[in-house]
Amino acid sequence: MGLTKILSSFTILLFIGYTLVNGSTPKHYIVYMGDHSHPNSESVIRANHEILASVTGSLSEAKAAALHHYSKSFQGFSAMITPEQANQLAEYNSVVSVFESKMNKLHTTHSWDFLGLDSVYENNHPTLDTASDVIVGVIDSGVWPESESFKDYGLGPVPQKFKGECVTGQNFTLANCNKKIIGARFYSKGFEAEVGPLEDVVNRIFFRSAGDSDGHGTHTASTIAGSFVANASLFGIAKGTARGGAPSARLAIYKACWFGFCSDADVLSAMDDAIHDGVDILSLSLGPDPPQPIYFENAISVGAFHAFQNGILVSASAGNSIFPRTACNVAPWILTVAASTVDREFNSNIFLGNSKVLKGSSLNPIKMEQWYGLIYGSAAAAAGVSSTNASFCKNNTLDPTLIKDKIVICTIEKFSDERREKAIIVRQGGGVGMILIDHNAKDIGFQFGIPSTLIGQDAVEELKTYIKTEKNPIARIYPTTTVLGAKPAPEVATFSSAGPNIITPDIIKPDITGPGVNILAAWSPSATEATVEQRSVNYNIISGTSMSCPHITAVAAIVKSHHPYWGPAAIMSAILTTATVMDNTHRLIGRDPNGTQATPFDYGSGHVNPVASLTPGLVYDFNSQDVLNFLCSNGASPAQLKNLTGDLTQCQQSPTASYNFNYPSIGVSNLNGSLSVYRTVTYYGQEPTTYYASVENPSGVNVRVTPAELKFREGGENITFRIDFFPFKNSNGNFVFGALVWNNGIQRVRSIIGLNVPSKV
């Protein structure tokens, strides 16, 4: 049974009794009440119980229904209540919003070499001395603290600003926190209220603590701030020195995810704590399935806004939903991260009986000692199964007598197919290997329990020709070899969710892309489900925007250590305006697997350049008031704004147009005729300088910048400029892209431009 079905079953069982008594099924709701003036958490909790008692009927019932209390950074609670009770609470003046808690899904060493980070360390950059003051909060599936990646050798005392705790629990003691992992908390009330007791959900190891039995949280945390570990590898694959991007930074762990799912209510509670604890950056490799909920009814957006207000940058993954309009975590106060490849491939090639070698890819450490016959899944259909269905190698579709001791050639039915399951089916039927025809995911390293490899179109044609011409076709699948210097790279990953931003399309999302394909990082040895033959490993290779997000988080931590007084918007700007849109063949970045040209809806401002982001020259900054003005321009009501701020906020009579929000990229989703857009930049440099504008015109639009020269006398100076757009043909409902570049001969500050010209001009 799939996990989603299990979740549904337990939800039904948990509340069937309540329904019989009360006639209405309780659900898990978040009741958000904005900022508060209570003197301490205890008084907030008392107030929460009192308001909840007014709809449950008694204080004891209120205490039984309440699950989470948000009492530190903002006020609110989550509770199991009926829809009717939720509607009653929504009418109270003190309540800002009430929305149902939903489930989010979890969305990784050479990558840092590929990003050129070595030059920072080789030049003994000043960031190395200050990076240990930066605290990164990671909301994920916990951490495996025993990993070599979390040793605290050489780190000084825990920064005094940190107010967090090391919460003990199953397989996690105070000794598991150190000067690297300085805090650890865990949250399960929301998950268990919506799903059922952890013990009853799935037959898997778990720890009722911040300890990680899933592996995902350990992987993301070590990618951000893991210490240097020599000779790390997965079964000898990708061997090298493992390290995080900011190895001197501290980690605060917030475990809010269980078995790959993260309850909104638990995530929001983790964000409440993290803000109070004093983290500098928050990393969330998780998010809702598309479509993205509106900002006012999304726990991550609400929590991230409070983080932004407190000077904390939130870096979050864009999701793995492949298609346009599926990017999540798209609020302008969140740094939204897409995934791309690095210049490293894992080849598991096929040696045919005619001595030809076909290129394949997988993470296969198993040596095939002899030759085996080849058979298509479609030619091994079980009785009553069509050849087409058998070709997908799914359960009960293959005849064991036909595939015994054979290498089975399977195909992908749809991108979301469970690839490892196909190999399990082949093995259970007596097959000894699998060749998977997978044009889309052929560069992603999958682990299988038998020798297996993925091939694309070129190899498919050669394989087909060989099998046609040979009476007894045979082959061997070779173990994986690591190949460096692959070209082109980066390419946007096949699975990476794309824009446009369906909530506020003037804000181009995702923002940035970073390494997210075949990333090696620390792993929990308890998490064996994802590894070859379910073997315990200390380092693992996985892919996803979950892996690219911590890369960007680490870069943000480095920028923060170099500019400790910069707020989140300035850090975002530095990362976005210094990104590159060129690959290592000096062509524009393409989209994997076939290299079709990508756009900013795939990679945002481009591929991250950590070294350049330390000295961006000019910064596009914005604050909480700018965010409120932006929301006003998008039709937000005073009540909706109160959802984010806790204060009744009136919009200006003529709110600033959303395309004039001082974002580092420039988007206009409805360019009907000529238009002027404004931006303000702040100069960060020592000497007087002049920046000169150059423009890459979007197709069908002429662009003029006034003034075309920005003369700065000293650091900290602000200058506002105007960009005039003159469209001369429509874009047929699609966005067209260009860029504005400011250059002073030292720094190159690039802002992408995205325009939709919907009508004739």
DALINRA-V661271 format. One record per residue. N is the residue number from 0. PHI is phi in whole degrees, -180 to 180 (999 if undefined). Layout:
N:PHI
N:PHI
This chain:
0:999
1:-70
2:-63
3:-61
4:-66
5:-62
6:-59
7:-63
8:-61
9:-70
10:-62
11:-64
12:-62
13:-63
14:-115
15:-65
16:-64
17:-62
18:-64
19:-61
20:-82
21:-104
22:78
23:-146
24:-80
25:-72
26:-128
27:-92
28:-112
29:-101
30:-108
31:-104
32:-126
33:70
34:-68
35:-136
36:-116
37:-67
38:-72
39:-158
40:-63
41:-60
42:-70
43:-64
44:-64
45:-61
46:-63
47:-61
48:-64
49:-65
50:-69
51:-69
52:-62
53:-67
54:-111
55:-87
56:109
57:-157
58:-66
59:-67
60:-68
61:-63
62:-64
63:-72
64:-80
65:-71
66:-115
67:-110
68:-118
69:-93
70:-132
71:-103
72:-95
73:-162
74:-109
75:165
76:-159
77:-120
78:-156
79:-88
80:-137
81:-80
82:-56
83:-65
84:-65
85:-63
86:-64
87:-61
88:-63
89:-63
90:-81
91:-70
92:-63
93:-79
94:-95
95:-84
96:-156
97:-131
98:-145
99:-71
100:-74
101:-112
102:-93
103:-102
104:-115
105:-70
106:-88
107:999
108:999
109:-62
110:-57
111:-73
112:-63
113:-60
114:-81
115:76
116:-72
117:-56
118:-64
119:-64
120:-73
121:-63
122:-88
123:49
124:-58
125:-58
126:-61
127:-64
128:-79
129:-106
130:-62
131:-71
132:-84
133:-85
134:-113
135:-109
136:-90
137:-119
138:-97
139:-165
140:-98
141:100
142:-151
143:-100
144:-67
145:-71
146:-59
147:-57
148:-66
149:-111
150:-67
151:-107
152:-58
153:87
154:-86
155:-80
156:-60
157:-61
158:-54
159:-64
160:-69
161:-77
162:-111
163:-79
164:-131
165:-106
166:-85
167:-84
168:178
169:-60
170:62
171:-150
172:-118
173:-59
174:-68
175:-77
176:-92
177:-151
178:-85
179:-99
180:-90
181:-92
182:-154
183:-154
184:-137
185:-142
186:-141
187:-137
188:-60
189:-64
190:-60
191:-69
192:-67
193:-89
194:-119
195:127
196:-56
197:-55
198:-62
199:-101
200:-77
201:-140
202:-84
203:-137
204:-65
205:-152
206:-122
207:-80
208:-172
209:-78
210:-64
211:-101
212:-105
213:-98
214:99
215:-60
216:-67
217:-63
218:-62
219:-68
220:-63
221:-73
222:-65
223:-74
224:-140
225:-63
226:-73
227:-70
228:-131
229:-77
230:59
231:-82
232:-167
233:-111
234:52
235:88
236:-84
237:63
238:-66
239:170
240:-87
241:-86
242:-163
243:-84
244:-70
245:-126
246:-66
247:-93
248:-71
249:-98
250:-119
251:-116
252:-100
253:-128
254:-87
255:-125
256:-124
257:-135
258:55
259:88
260:-121
261:-134
262:-70
263:-48
264:-64
265:-69
266:-62
267:-65
268:-64
269:-63
270:-68
271:-58
272:-67
273:-62
274:-62
275:-65
276:-68
277:96
278:-71
279:-96
280:-133
281:-120
282:-119
283:-129
284:-91
285:-161
286:176
287:-78
288:-65
289:-67
290:-80
291:-60
292:-67
293:-63
294:-54
295:-75
296:-126
297:-131
298:-59
299:-66
300:-64
301:-65
302:-62
303:-67
304:-65
305:-65
306:-62
307:-58
308:-58
309:-96
310:79
311:-107
312:-81
313:-106
314:-106
315:-141
316:-75
317:-82
318:107
319:-117
320:-99
321:71
322:-92
323:-59
324:69
325:-110
326:-60
327:-115
328:56
329:-101
330:-59
331:-67
332:-94
333:-117
334:-86
335:-100
336:-115
337:-91
338:-121
339:-144
340:-87
341:-116
342:-87
343:-133
344:-119
345:-116
346:-94
347:-125
348:-83
349:-112
350:-100
351:-84
352:-63
353:-93
354:76
355:-82
356:-114
357:-103
358:-78
359:-131
360:-141
361:-174
362:-110
363:-121
364:-88
365:-88
366:-88
367:-89
368:-77
369:-145
370:-83
371:-134
372:-70
373:-106
374:-147
375:-73
376:-56
377:-65
378:-92
379:-125
380:-68
381:-70
382:-57
383:82
384:-108
385:-70
386:-63
387:-64
388:-64
389:-66
390:-63
391:-86
392:54
393:-99
394:-57
395:63
396:-108
397:-110
398:-87
399:-58
400:-69
401:-89
402:-101
403:-59
404:59
405:-118
406:-91
407:-97
408:-97
409:-113
410:-128
411:-91
412:-83
413:-146
414:-58
415:-81
416:-52
417:-84
418:-67
419:-63
420:-64
421:-62
422:-65
423:-63
424:-62
425:-62
426:-64
427:-63
428:-86
429:99
430:-70
431:-109
432:-166
433:-141
434:-110
435:-107
436:-81
437:-146
438:-68
439:-86
440:-108
441:-66
442:-98
443:-92
444:-79
445:-105
446:-107
447:-128
448:-81
449:-130
450:-55
451:-147
452:-154
453:-104
454:-128
455:-106
456:-59
457:-59
458:-67
459:-60
460:-63
461:-65
462:-63
463:-62
464:-62
465:-62
466:-66
467:-67
468:-93
469:-108
470:-68
471:-124
472:-65
473:-133
474:-161
475:-132
476:-101
477:-84
478:-62
479:-67
480:-116
481:-94
482:-117
483:-100
484:81
485:-64
486:-134
487:-81
488:-155
489:-80
490:-125
491:-67
492:-66
493:-53
494:-81
495:-66
496:-63
497:-119
498:-81
499:-74
500:-69
501:-80
502:-89
503:-133
504:-65
505:-68
506:-96
507:-73
508:-134
509:-64
510:-89
511:-158
512:-126
513:-152
514:-58
515:-143
516:-118
517:56
518:-99
519:-90
520:-159
521:-61
522:-145
523:-87
524:-64
525:-76
526:-93
527:-99
528:-61
529:-93
530:-113
531:-58
532:52
533:52
534:-88
535:-76
536:-133
537:-97
538:-137
539:-139
540:-112
541:-139
542:-131
543:149
544:-66
545:-60
546:-89
547:-74
548:-55
549:-66
550:-62
551:-70
552:-57
553:-63
554:-62
555:-60
556:-65
557:-65
558:-62
559:-61
560:-68
561:-81
562:-130
563:-61
564:-97
565:-74
566:-86
567:-61
568:-66
569:-66
570:-65
571:-57
572:-59
573:-60
574:-73
575:-72
576:-78
577:-107
578:-69
579:-111
580:-111
581:-108
582:-96
583:-79
584:-107
585:66
586:-112
587:-64
588:-57
589:-104
590:-110
591:-66
592:-99
593:-106
594:75
595:-60
596:-61
597:-87
598:-129
599:-57
600:-73
601:-93
602:-122
603:66
604:-79
605:133
606:-91
607:-61
608:-126
609:-58
610:-65
611:-64
612:-68
613:-72
614:-133
615:-74
616:84
617:-117
618:-130
619:-94
620:-108
621:-154
622:-125
623:-61
624:-66
625:-62
626:-64
627:-64
628:-61
629:-61
630:-66
631:-59
632:-67
633:-100
634:87
635:-67
636:-89
637:-53
638:-65
639:-67
640:-64
641:-63
642:-58
643:-92
644:-100
645:82
646:-114
647:-75
648:-116
649:-91
650:-77
651:-65
652:-56
653:-122
654:-63
655:-59
656:-58
657:-63
658:-72
659:-96
660:-59
661:-79
662:-82
663:-68
664:-104
665:-124
666:-127
667:-133
668:-86
669:-147
670:-91
671:-97
672:89
673:-64
674:-153
675:-109
676:-121
677:-118
678:-142
679:-125
680:-119
681:-111
682:-89
683:-118
684:-165
685:-95
686:-105
687:-58
688:-156
689:-127
690:-104
691:-113
692:-88
693:-136
694:-128
695:-98
696:-70
697:-65
698:-58
699:83
700:-138
701:-93
702:-127
703:-131
704:-115
705:-133
706:-73
707:-87
708:-128
709:-115
710:-103
711:-110
712:-91
713:-158
714:-64
715:91
716:-77
717:-109
718:-136
719:-100
720:-133
721:-120
722:-116
723:-100
724:-108
725:-125
726:-75
727:-126
728:-156
729:-79
730:-106
731:55
732:82
733:-108
734:-78
735:-115
736:-124
737:-152
738:-160
739:-113
740:-122
741:-103
742:-138
743:-114
744:89
745:-120
746:-101
747:-122
748:-108
749:-112
750:-115
751:-74
752:-120
753:-129
754:-131
755:-115
756:-105
757:-80
758:-126
759:-65
760:-124
